[in-house]
Amino acid sequence: MARPANGRRFAALARACHPEPTAAVTLFATALAVASARTATGVVAVAAAVGTGQLSVGWSNDLVDRGRDTAGGRTDKPIVVDDLAPGTVAVATATALVACVPLSFASGGPAGVAHLVAVAGAWAYNLGLKATPLSVVPYAVSFALLPAFVVLGLPGHPAPPWWLPLAGALLGSGAHFANVLPDLDADARTGVRGLPQRLGAAGVRRAAALLLAAGSVVAVLGPGHPRGWQVCALAAVAGLTGFGQRLGDRYAFRAAMAVAAIDVALVVAAGTRPV
């Protein structure tokens, strides 16, 4: 009987870690590590550090928001519907966070500090900044430091080119606004008053579109000498941005997610080439 119970517990933990963003951020950092010519060991170190950091962020989010999610009737949350004990989530969160520290420093001191500050920013969001006008700041800081972590782990610990953290910050900020768009009504019911919620749906659509489009421009023009396919990608970004602004929130969200995916591809393809 213990084995099925353990299986259900692990499945619930997997659902509670916010698997989609956890996987997306980890894959983004891993792909950037490959593009920047990190060694195989270095790529594994990046994936492990970012993966454990994101697990701690996802689990802590559900742990901190348990009361709000219960009040909001979030039956998709295992911790709300009693599929998962809060103590189990707390242990998993602490384990992931502790593991993240040595795994981050496996890429070197400067890289380790950069990544742990990025993780701390995400935790600060979970612990209260998400409900303030500063809600976008952790996203900007953490996504700026994520590619910096990858570059600082290269031999000699070089500083990242100026455009790389900027593109990351714009991508993270735009993703924050886009992610909130489908949940504005639910957030209003549960009292979440971050910057997007204060701007309203129209403001969120515009902010997400502008930030993500700006991230695309920086990723293409920052390294210099854009290639033909990158110019085509910018044209696609412009088209998707216009499309998303003319239609409702549902399509604006999908358009923003498509632009975010293009941003990620542009940043990874550019690697860490300096100007």
C-alpha positions in Angstrom: 0.0 0.0 0.0 2.9 2.4 0.6 4.0 2.4 -3.0 0.8 3.7 -4.5 0.6 6.3 -1.7 4.2 7.4 -2.5 3.3 7.5 -6.2 0.4 9.8 -5.5 2.5 12.0 -3.3 5.2 12.4 -6.0 2.6 13.1 -8.6 1.0 15.8 -6.4 4.5 17.3 -5.8 5.1 17.4 -9.5 1.8 19.3 -10.0 2.6 21.7 -7.2 6.0 22.8 -8.5 4.4 24.8 -11.3 5.9 22.3 -13.9 5.4 24.4 -17.0 7.4 27.5 -15.9 9.9 25.3 -14.0 10.6 23.3 -17.1 10.6 26.4 -19.4 13.1 28.4 -17.3 15.4 25.4 -16.8 15.3 24.6 -20.6 16.0 28.2 -21.4 19.1 28.3 -19.2 20.3 24.9 -20.4 19.9 25.9 -24.0 21.8 29.1 -23.4 24.6 27.2 -21.7 24.9 25.0 -24.8 24.9 28.0 -27.1 27.6 29.8 -25.0 29.9 26.7 -25.3 29.8 25.6 -21.7 31.4 22.2 -21.3 29.1 19.2 -20.9 29.8 19.3 -17.1 29.0 23.0 -17.1 25.7 22.5 -19.0 24.7 19.8 -16.4 25.6 22.2 -13.6 23.5 25.0 -15.1 20.5 22.6 -15.5 20.8 21.2 -12.0 21.2 24.6 -10.3 18.3 26.3 -12.3 16.1 23.2 -11.9 16.4 23.0 -8.1 16.1 26.8 -7.8 12.9 26.7 -9.8 11.5 23.8 -7.9 12.0 25.7 -4.7 10.2 28.8 -6.2 7.3 26.8 -7.5 6.7 24.8 -4.3 7.1 27.9 -2.0 4.6 29.7 -4.2 1.9 27.1 -3.5 2.9 26.9 0.2 2.7 30.7 0.7 -0.5 31.0 -1.3 -2.3 28.1 0.4 -4.8 30.3 2.3 -5.5 32.6 -0.7 -5.9 29.6 -3.1 -8.2 27.9 -0.6 -10.4 31.0 -0.4 -10.4 31.2 -4.2 -11.5 27.6 -4.6 -8.4 26.6 -6.5 -9.1 22.9 -6.9 -6.2 22.6 -9.3 -3.8 23.0 -6.4 -2.9 19.7 -4.7 -2.1 21.5 -1.4 -5.7 22.9 -1.4 -7.6 19.7 -2.1 -5.6 17.7 0.5 -3.7 15.6 -2.0 -0.5 17.0 -0.5 0.3 17.9 3.1 1.8 21.3 3.7 4.6 19.7 5.7 5.6 17.6 2.6 5.7 20.7 0.5 7.8 22.5 3.1 10.3 19.7 3.2 10.5 19.5 -0.6 11.0 23.3 -0.8 13.8 23.3 1.8 15.5 20.3 0.1 15.5 22.0 -3.3 16.7 25.3 -1.9 19.5 23.8 0.0 20.6 21.7 -3.0 20.5 24.9 -5.2 23.3 26.5 -3.2 26.2 24.2 -4.0 24.9 23.5 -7.4 25.0 27.2 -8.2 28.5 27.6 -6.9 29.6 24.6 -9.1 29.8 27.2 -11.9 32.1 29.4 -9.8 31.8 32.1 -7.2 30.5 35.0 -9.3 28.1 32.8 -11.2 26.8 31.2 -8.0 26.1 34.6 -6.4 24.3 35.8 -9.5 22.0 32.7 -9.6 21.3 32.8 -5.9 20.3 36.5 -6.1 18.0 35.5 -9.0 16.4 32.8 -6.9 16.1 35.2 -4.0 14.2 37.6 -6.2 11.7 35.0 -7.1 11.2 34.1 -3.5 10.7 37.8 -2.7 7.9 37.8 -5.2 6.3 34.8 -3.6 6.7 36.3 -0.1 4.9 39.5 -0.8 6.1 41.6 -3.7 3.5 39.9 -6.0 0.8 42.0 -4.3 2.6 45.3 -4.6 3.3 47.8 -7.4 6.8 46.4 -7.4 5.7 43.0 -8.6 7.5 43.3 -11.9 10.9 44.0 -10.2 11.7 40.4 -9.2 11.0 39.2 -12.7 13.2 41.9 -14.3 16.1 41.2 -11.8 15.9 37.4 -11.9 15.6 37.1 -15.7 18.5 39.6 -16.1 20.7 37.5 -13.8 19.8 34.1 -15.3 21.8 34.6 -18.5 24.5 36.4 -16.5 24.8 33.2 -14.4 25.4 31.2 -17.5 28.1 33.5 -18.9 29.9 34.1 -15.6 30.4 30.3 -15.4 32.6 30.3 -18.5 36.4 30.1 -18.1 37.7 33.4 -16.7 34.2 34.4 -15.5 33.7 37.0 -18.2 31.0 39.7 -17.8 28.0 39.1 -20.0 27.6 41.4 -23.0 25.4 44.4 -22.1 22.5 43.4 -24.2 22.1 39.9 -22.7 20.8 40.9 -19.2 18.7 43.6 -20.8 17.0 41.2 -23.1 16.5 38.8 -20.2 15.0 41.6 -18.0 12.6 42.7 -20.8 11.6 39.1 -21.5 10.9 38.4 -17.8 9.0 41.6 -17.3 6.9 41.0 -20.4 6.2 37.4 -19.3 5.0 38.7 -15.9 2.3 40.8 -17.5 1.4 38.1 -20.0 1.1 35.4 -17.3 -1.2 37.6 -15.2 -3.6 38.4 -18.1 -5.9 35.2 -17.8 -6.0 35.5 -14.0 -7.0 39.2 -13.5 -10.6 38.4 -12.3 -9.4 35.7 -9.9 -6.7 38.0 -8.6 -9.3 40.7 -7.9 -11.4 38.2 -5.9 -8.4 37.2 -3.8 -6.9 40.6 -3.2 -3.7 40.3 -5.3 -2.8 43.9 -6.3 0.4 43.7 -8.2 1.4 46.2 -10.9 -0.5 44.4 -13.7 -3.7 44.2 -11.6 -3.5 47.9 -11.0 -3.1 48.7 -14.7 -6.2 46.7 -15.7 -6.6 44.4 -18.8 -5.9 47.0 -21.4 -2.8 48.2 -19.7 -1.5 44.7 -19.1 -2.0 43.9 -22.8 0.0 46.9 -23.9 2.8 46.4 -21.3 3.3 42.8 -22.2 3.4 43.5 -25.9 5.8 46.5 -25.6 8.2 44.7 -23.2 8.3 41.5 -25.2 8.7 43.3 -28.5 11.5 45.4 -27.0 13.2 42.2 -25.8 13.1 40.9 -29.3 14.7 44.1 -30.7 17.5 44.0 -28.1 18.2 40.3 -28.7 18.5 40.9 -32.5 20.3 44.2 -32.6 22.4 44.0 -29.5 24.9 41.5 -30.8 25.2 43.4 -34.1 25.0 42.1 -37.7 21.5 40.6 -37.5 20.9 37.6 -39.8 18.1 37.4 -42.3 16.0 34.9 -40.2 16.4 37.2 -37.2 14.9 40.1 -39.2 12.1 37.8 -40.2 11.6 36.9 -36.5 11.3 40.6 -35.7 8.6 41.0 -38.4 6.7 38.1 -36.9 7.0 39.7 -33.5 5.5 43.0 -34.9 2.7 41.0 -36.6 1.9 39.1 -33.4 2.0 42.2 -31.3 -0.5 44.0 -33.5 -2.7 40.9 -33.7 -2.8 40.5 -29.9 -3.7 44.2 -29.4 -6.7 44.1 -31.7 -8.4 41.1 -30.2 -9.5 40.1 -26.8 -7.5 39.0 -23.7 -7.5 35.4 -24.7 -5.8 36.0 -28.0 -3.6 38.7 -26.5 -2.3 36.1 -24.0 -1.6 33.6 -26.8 0.1 36.2 -28.9 2.3 37.3 -26.0 3.3 33.7 -25.3 4.3 33.3 -29.0 6.4 36.4 -28.8 8.0 35.2 -25.6 8.9 32.0 -27.3 10.5 33.9 -30.2 12.4 36.1 -27.7 13.8 32.9 -26.1 14.9 31.5 -29.5 16.5 34.8 -30.4 18.5 35.1 -27.2 19.6 31.5 -27.3 20.6 31.7 -31.0 22.6 34.8 -30.3 24.4 33.0 -27.6 26.7 35.4 -25.7 28.3 37.1 -28.7 29.6 40.5 -27.7 29.0 43.6 -29.8 
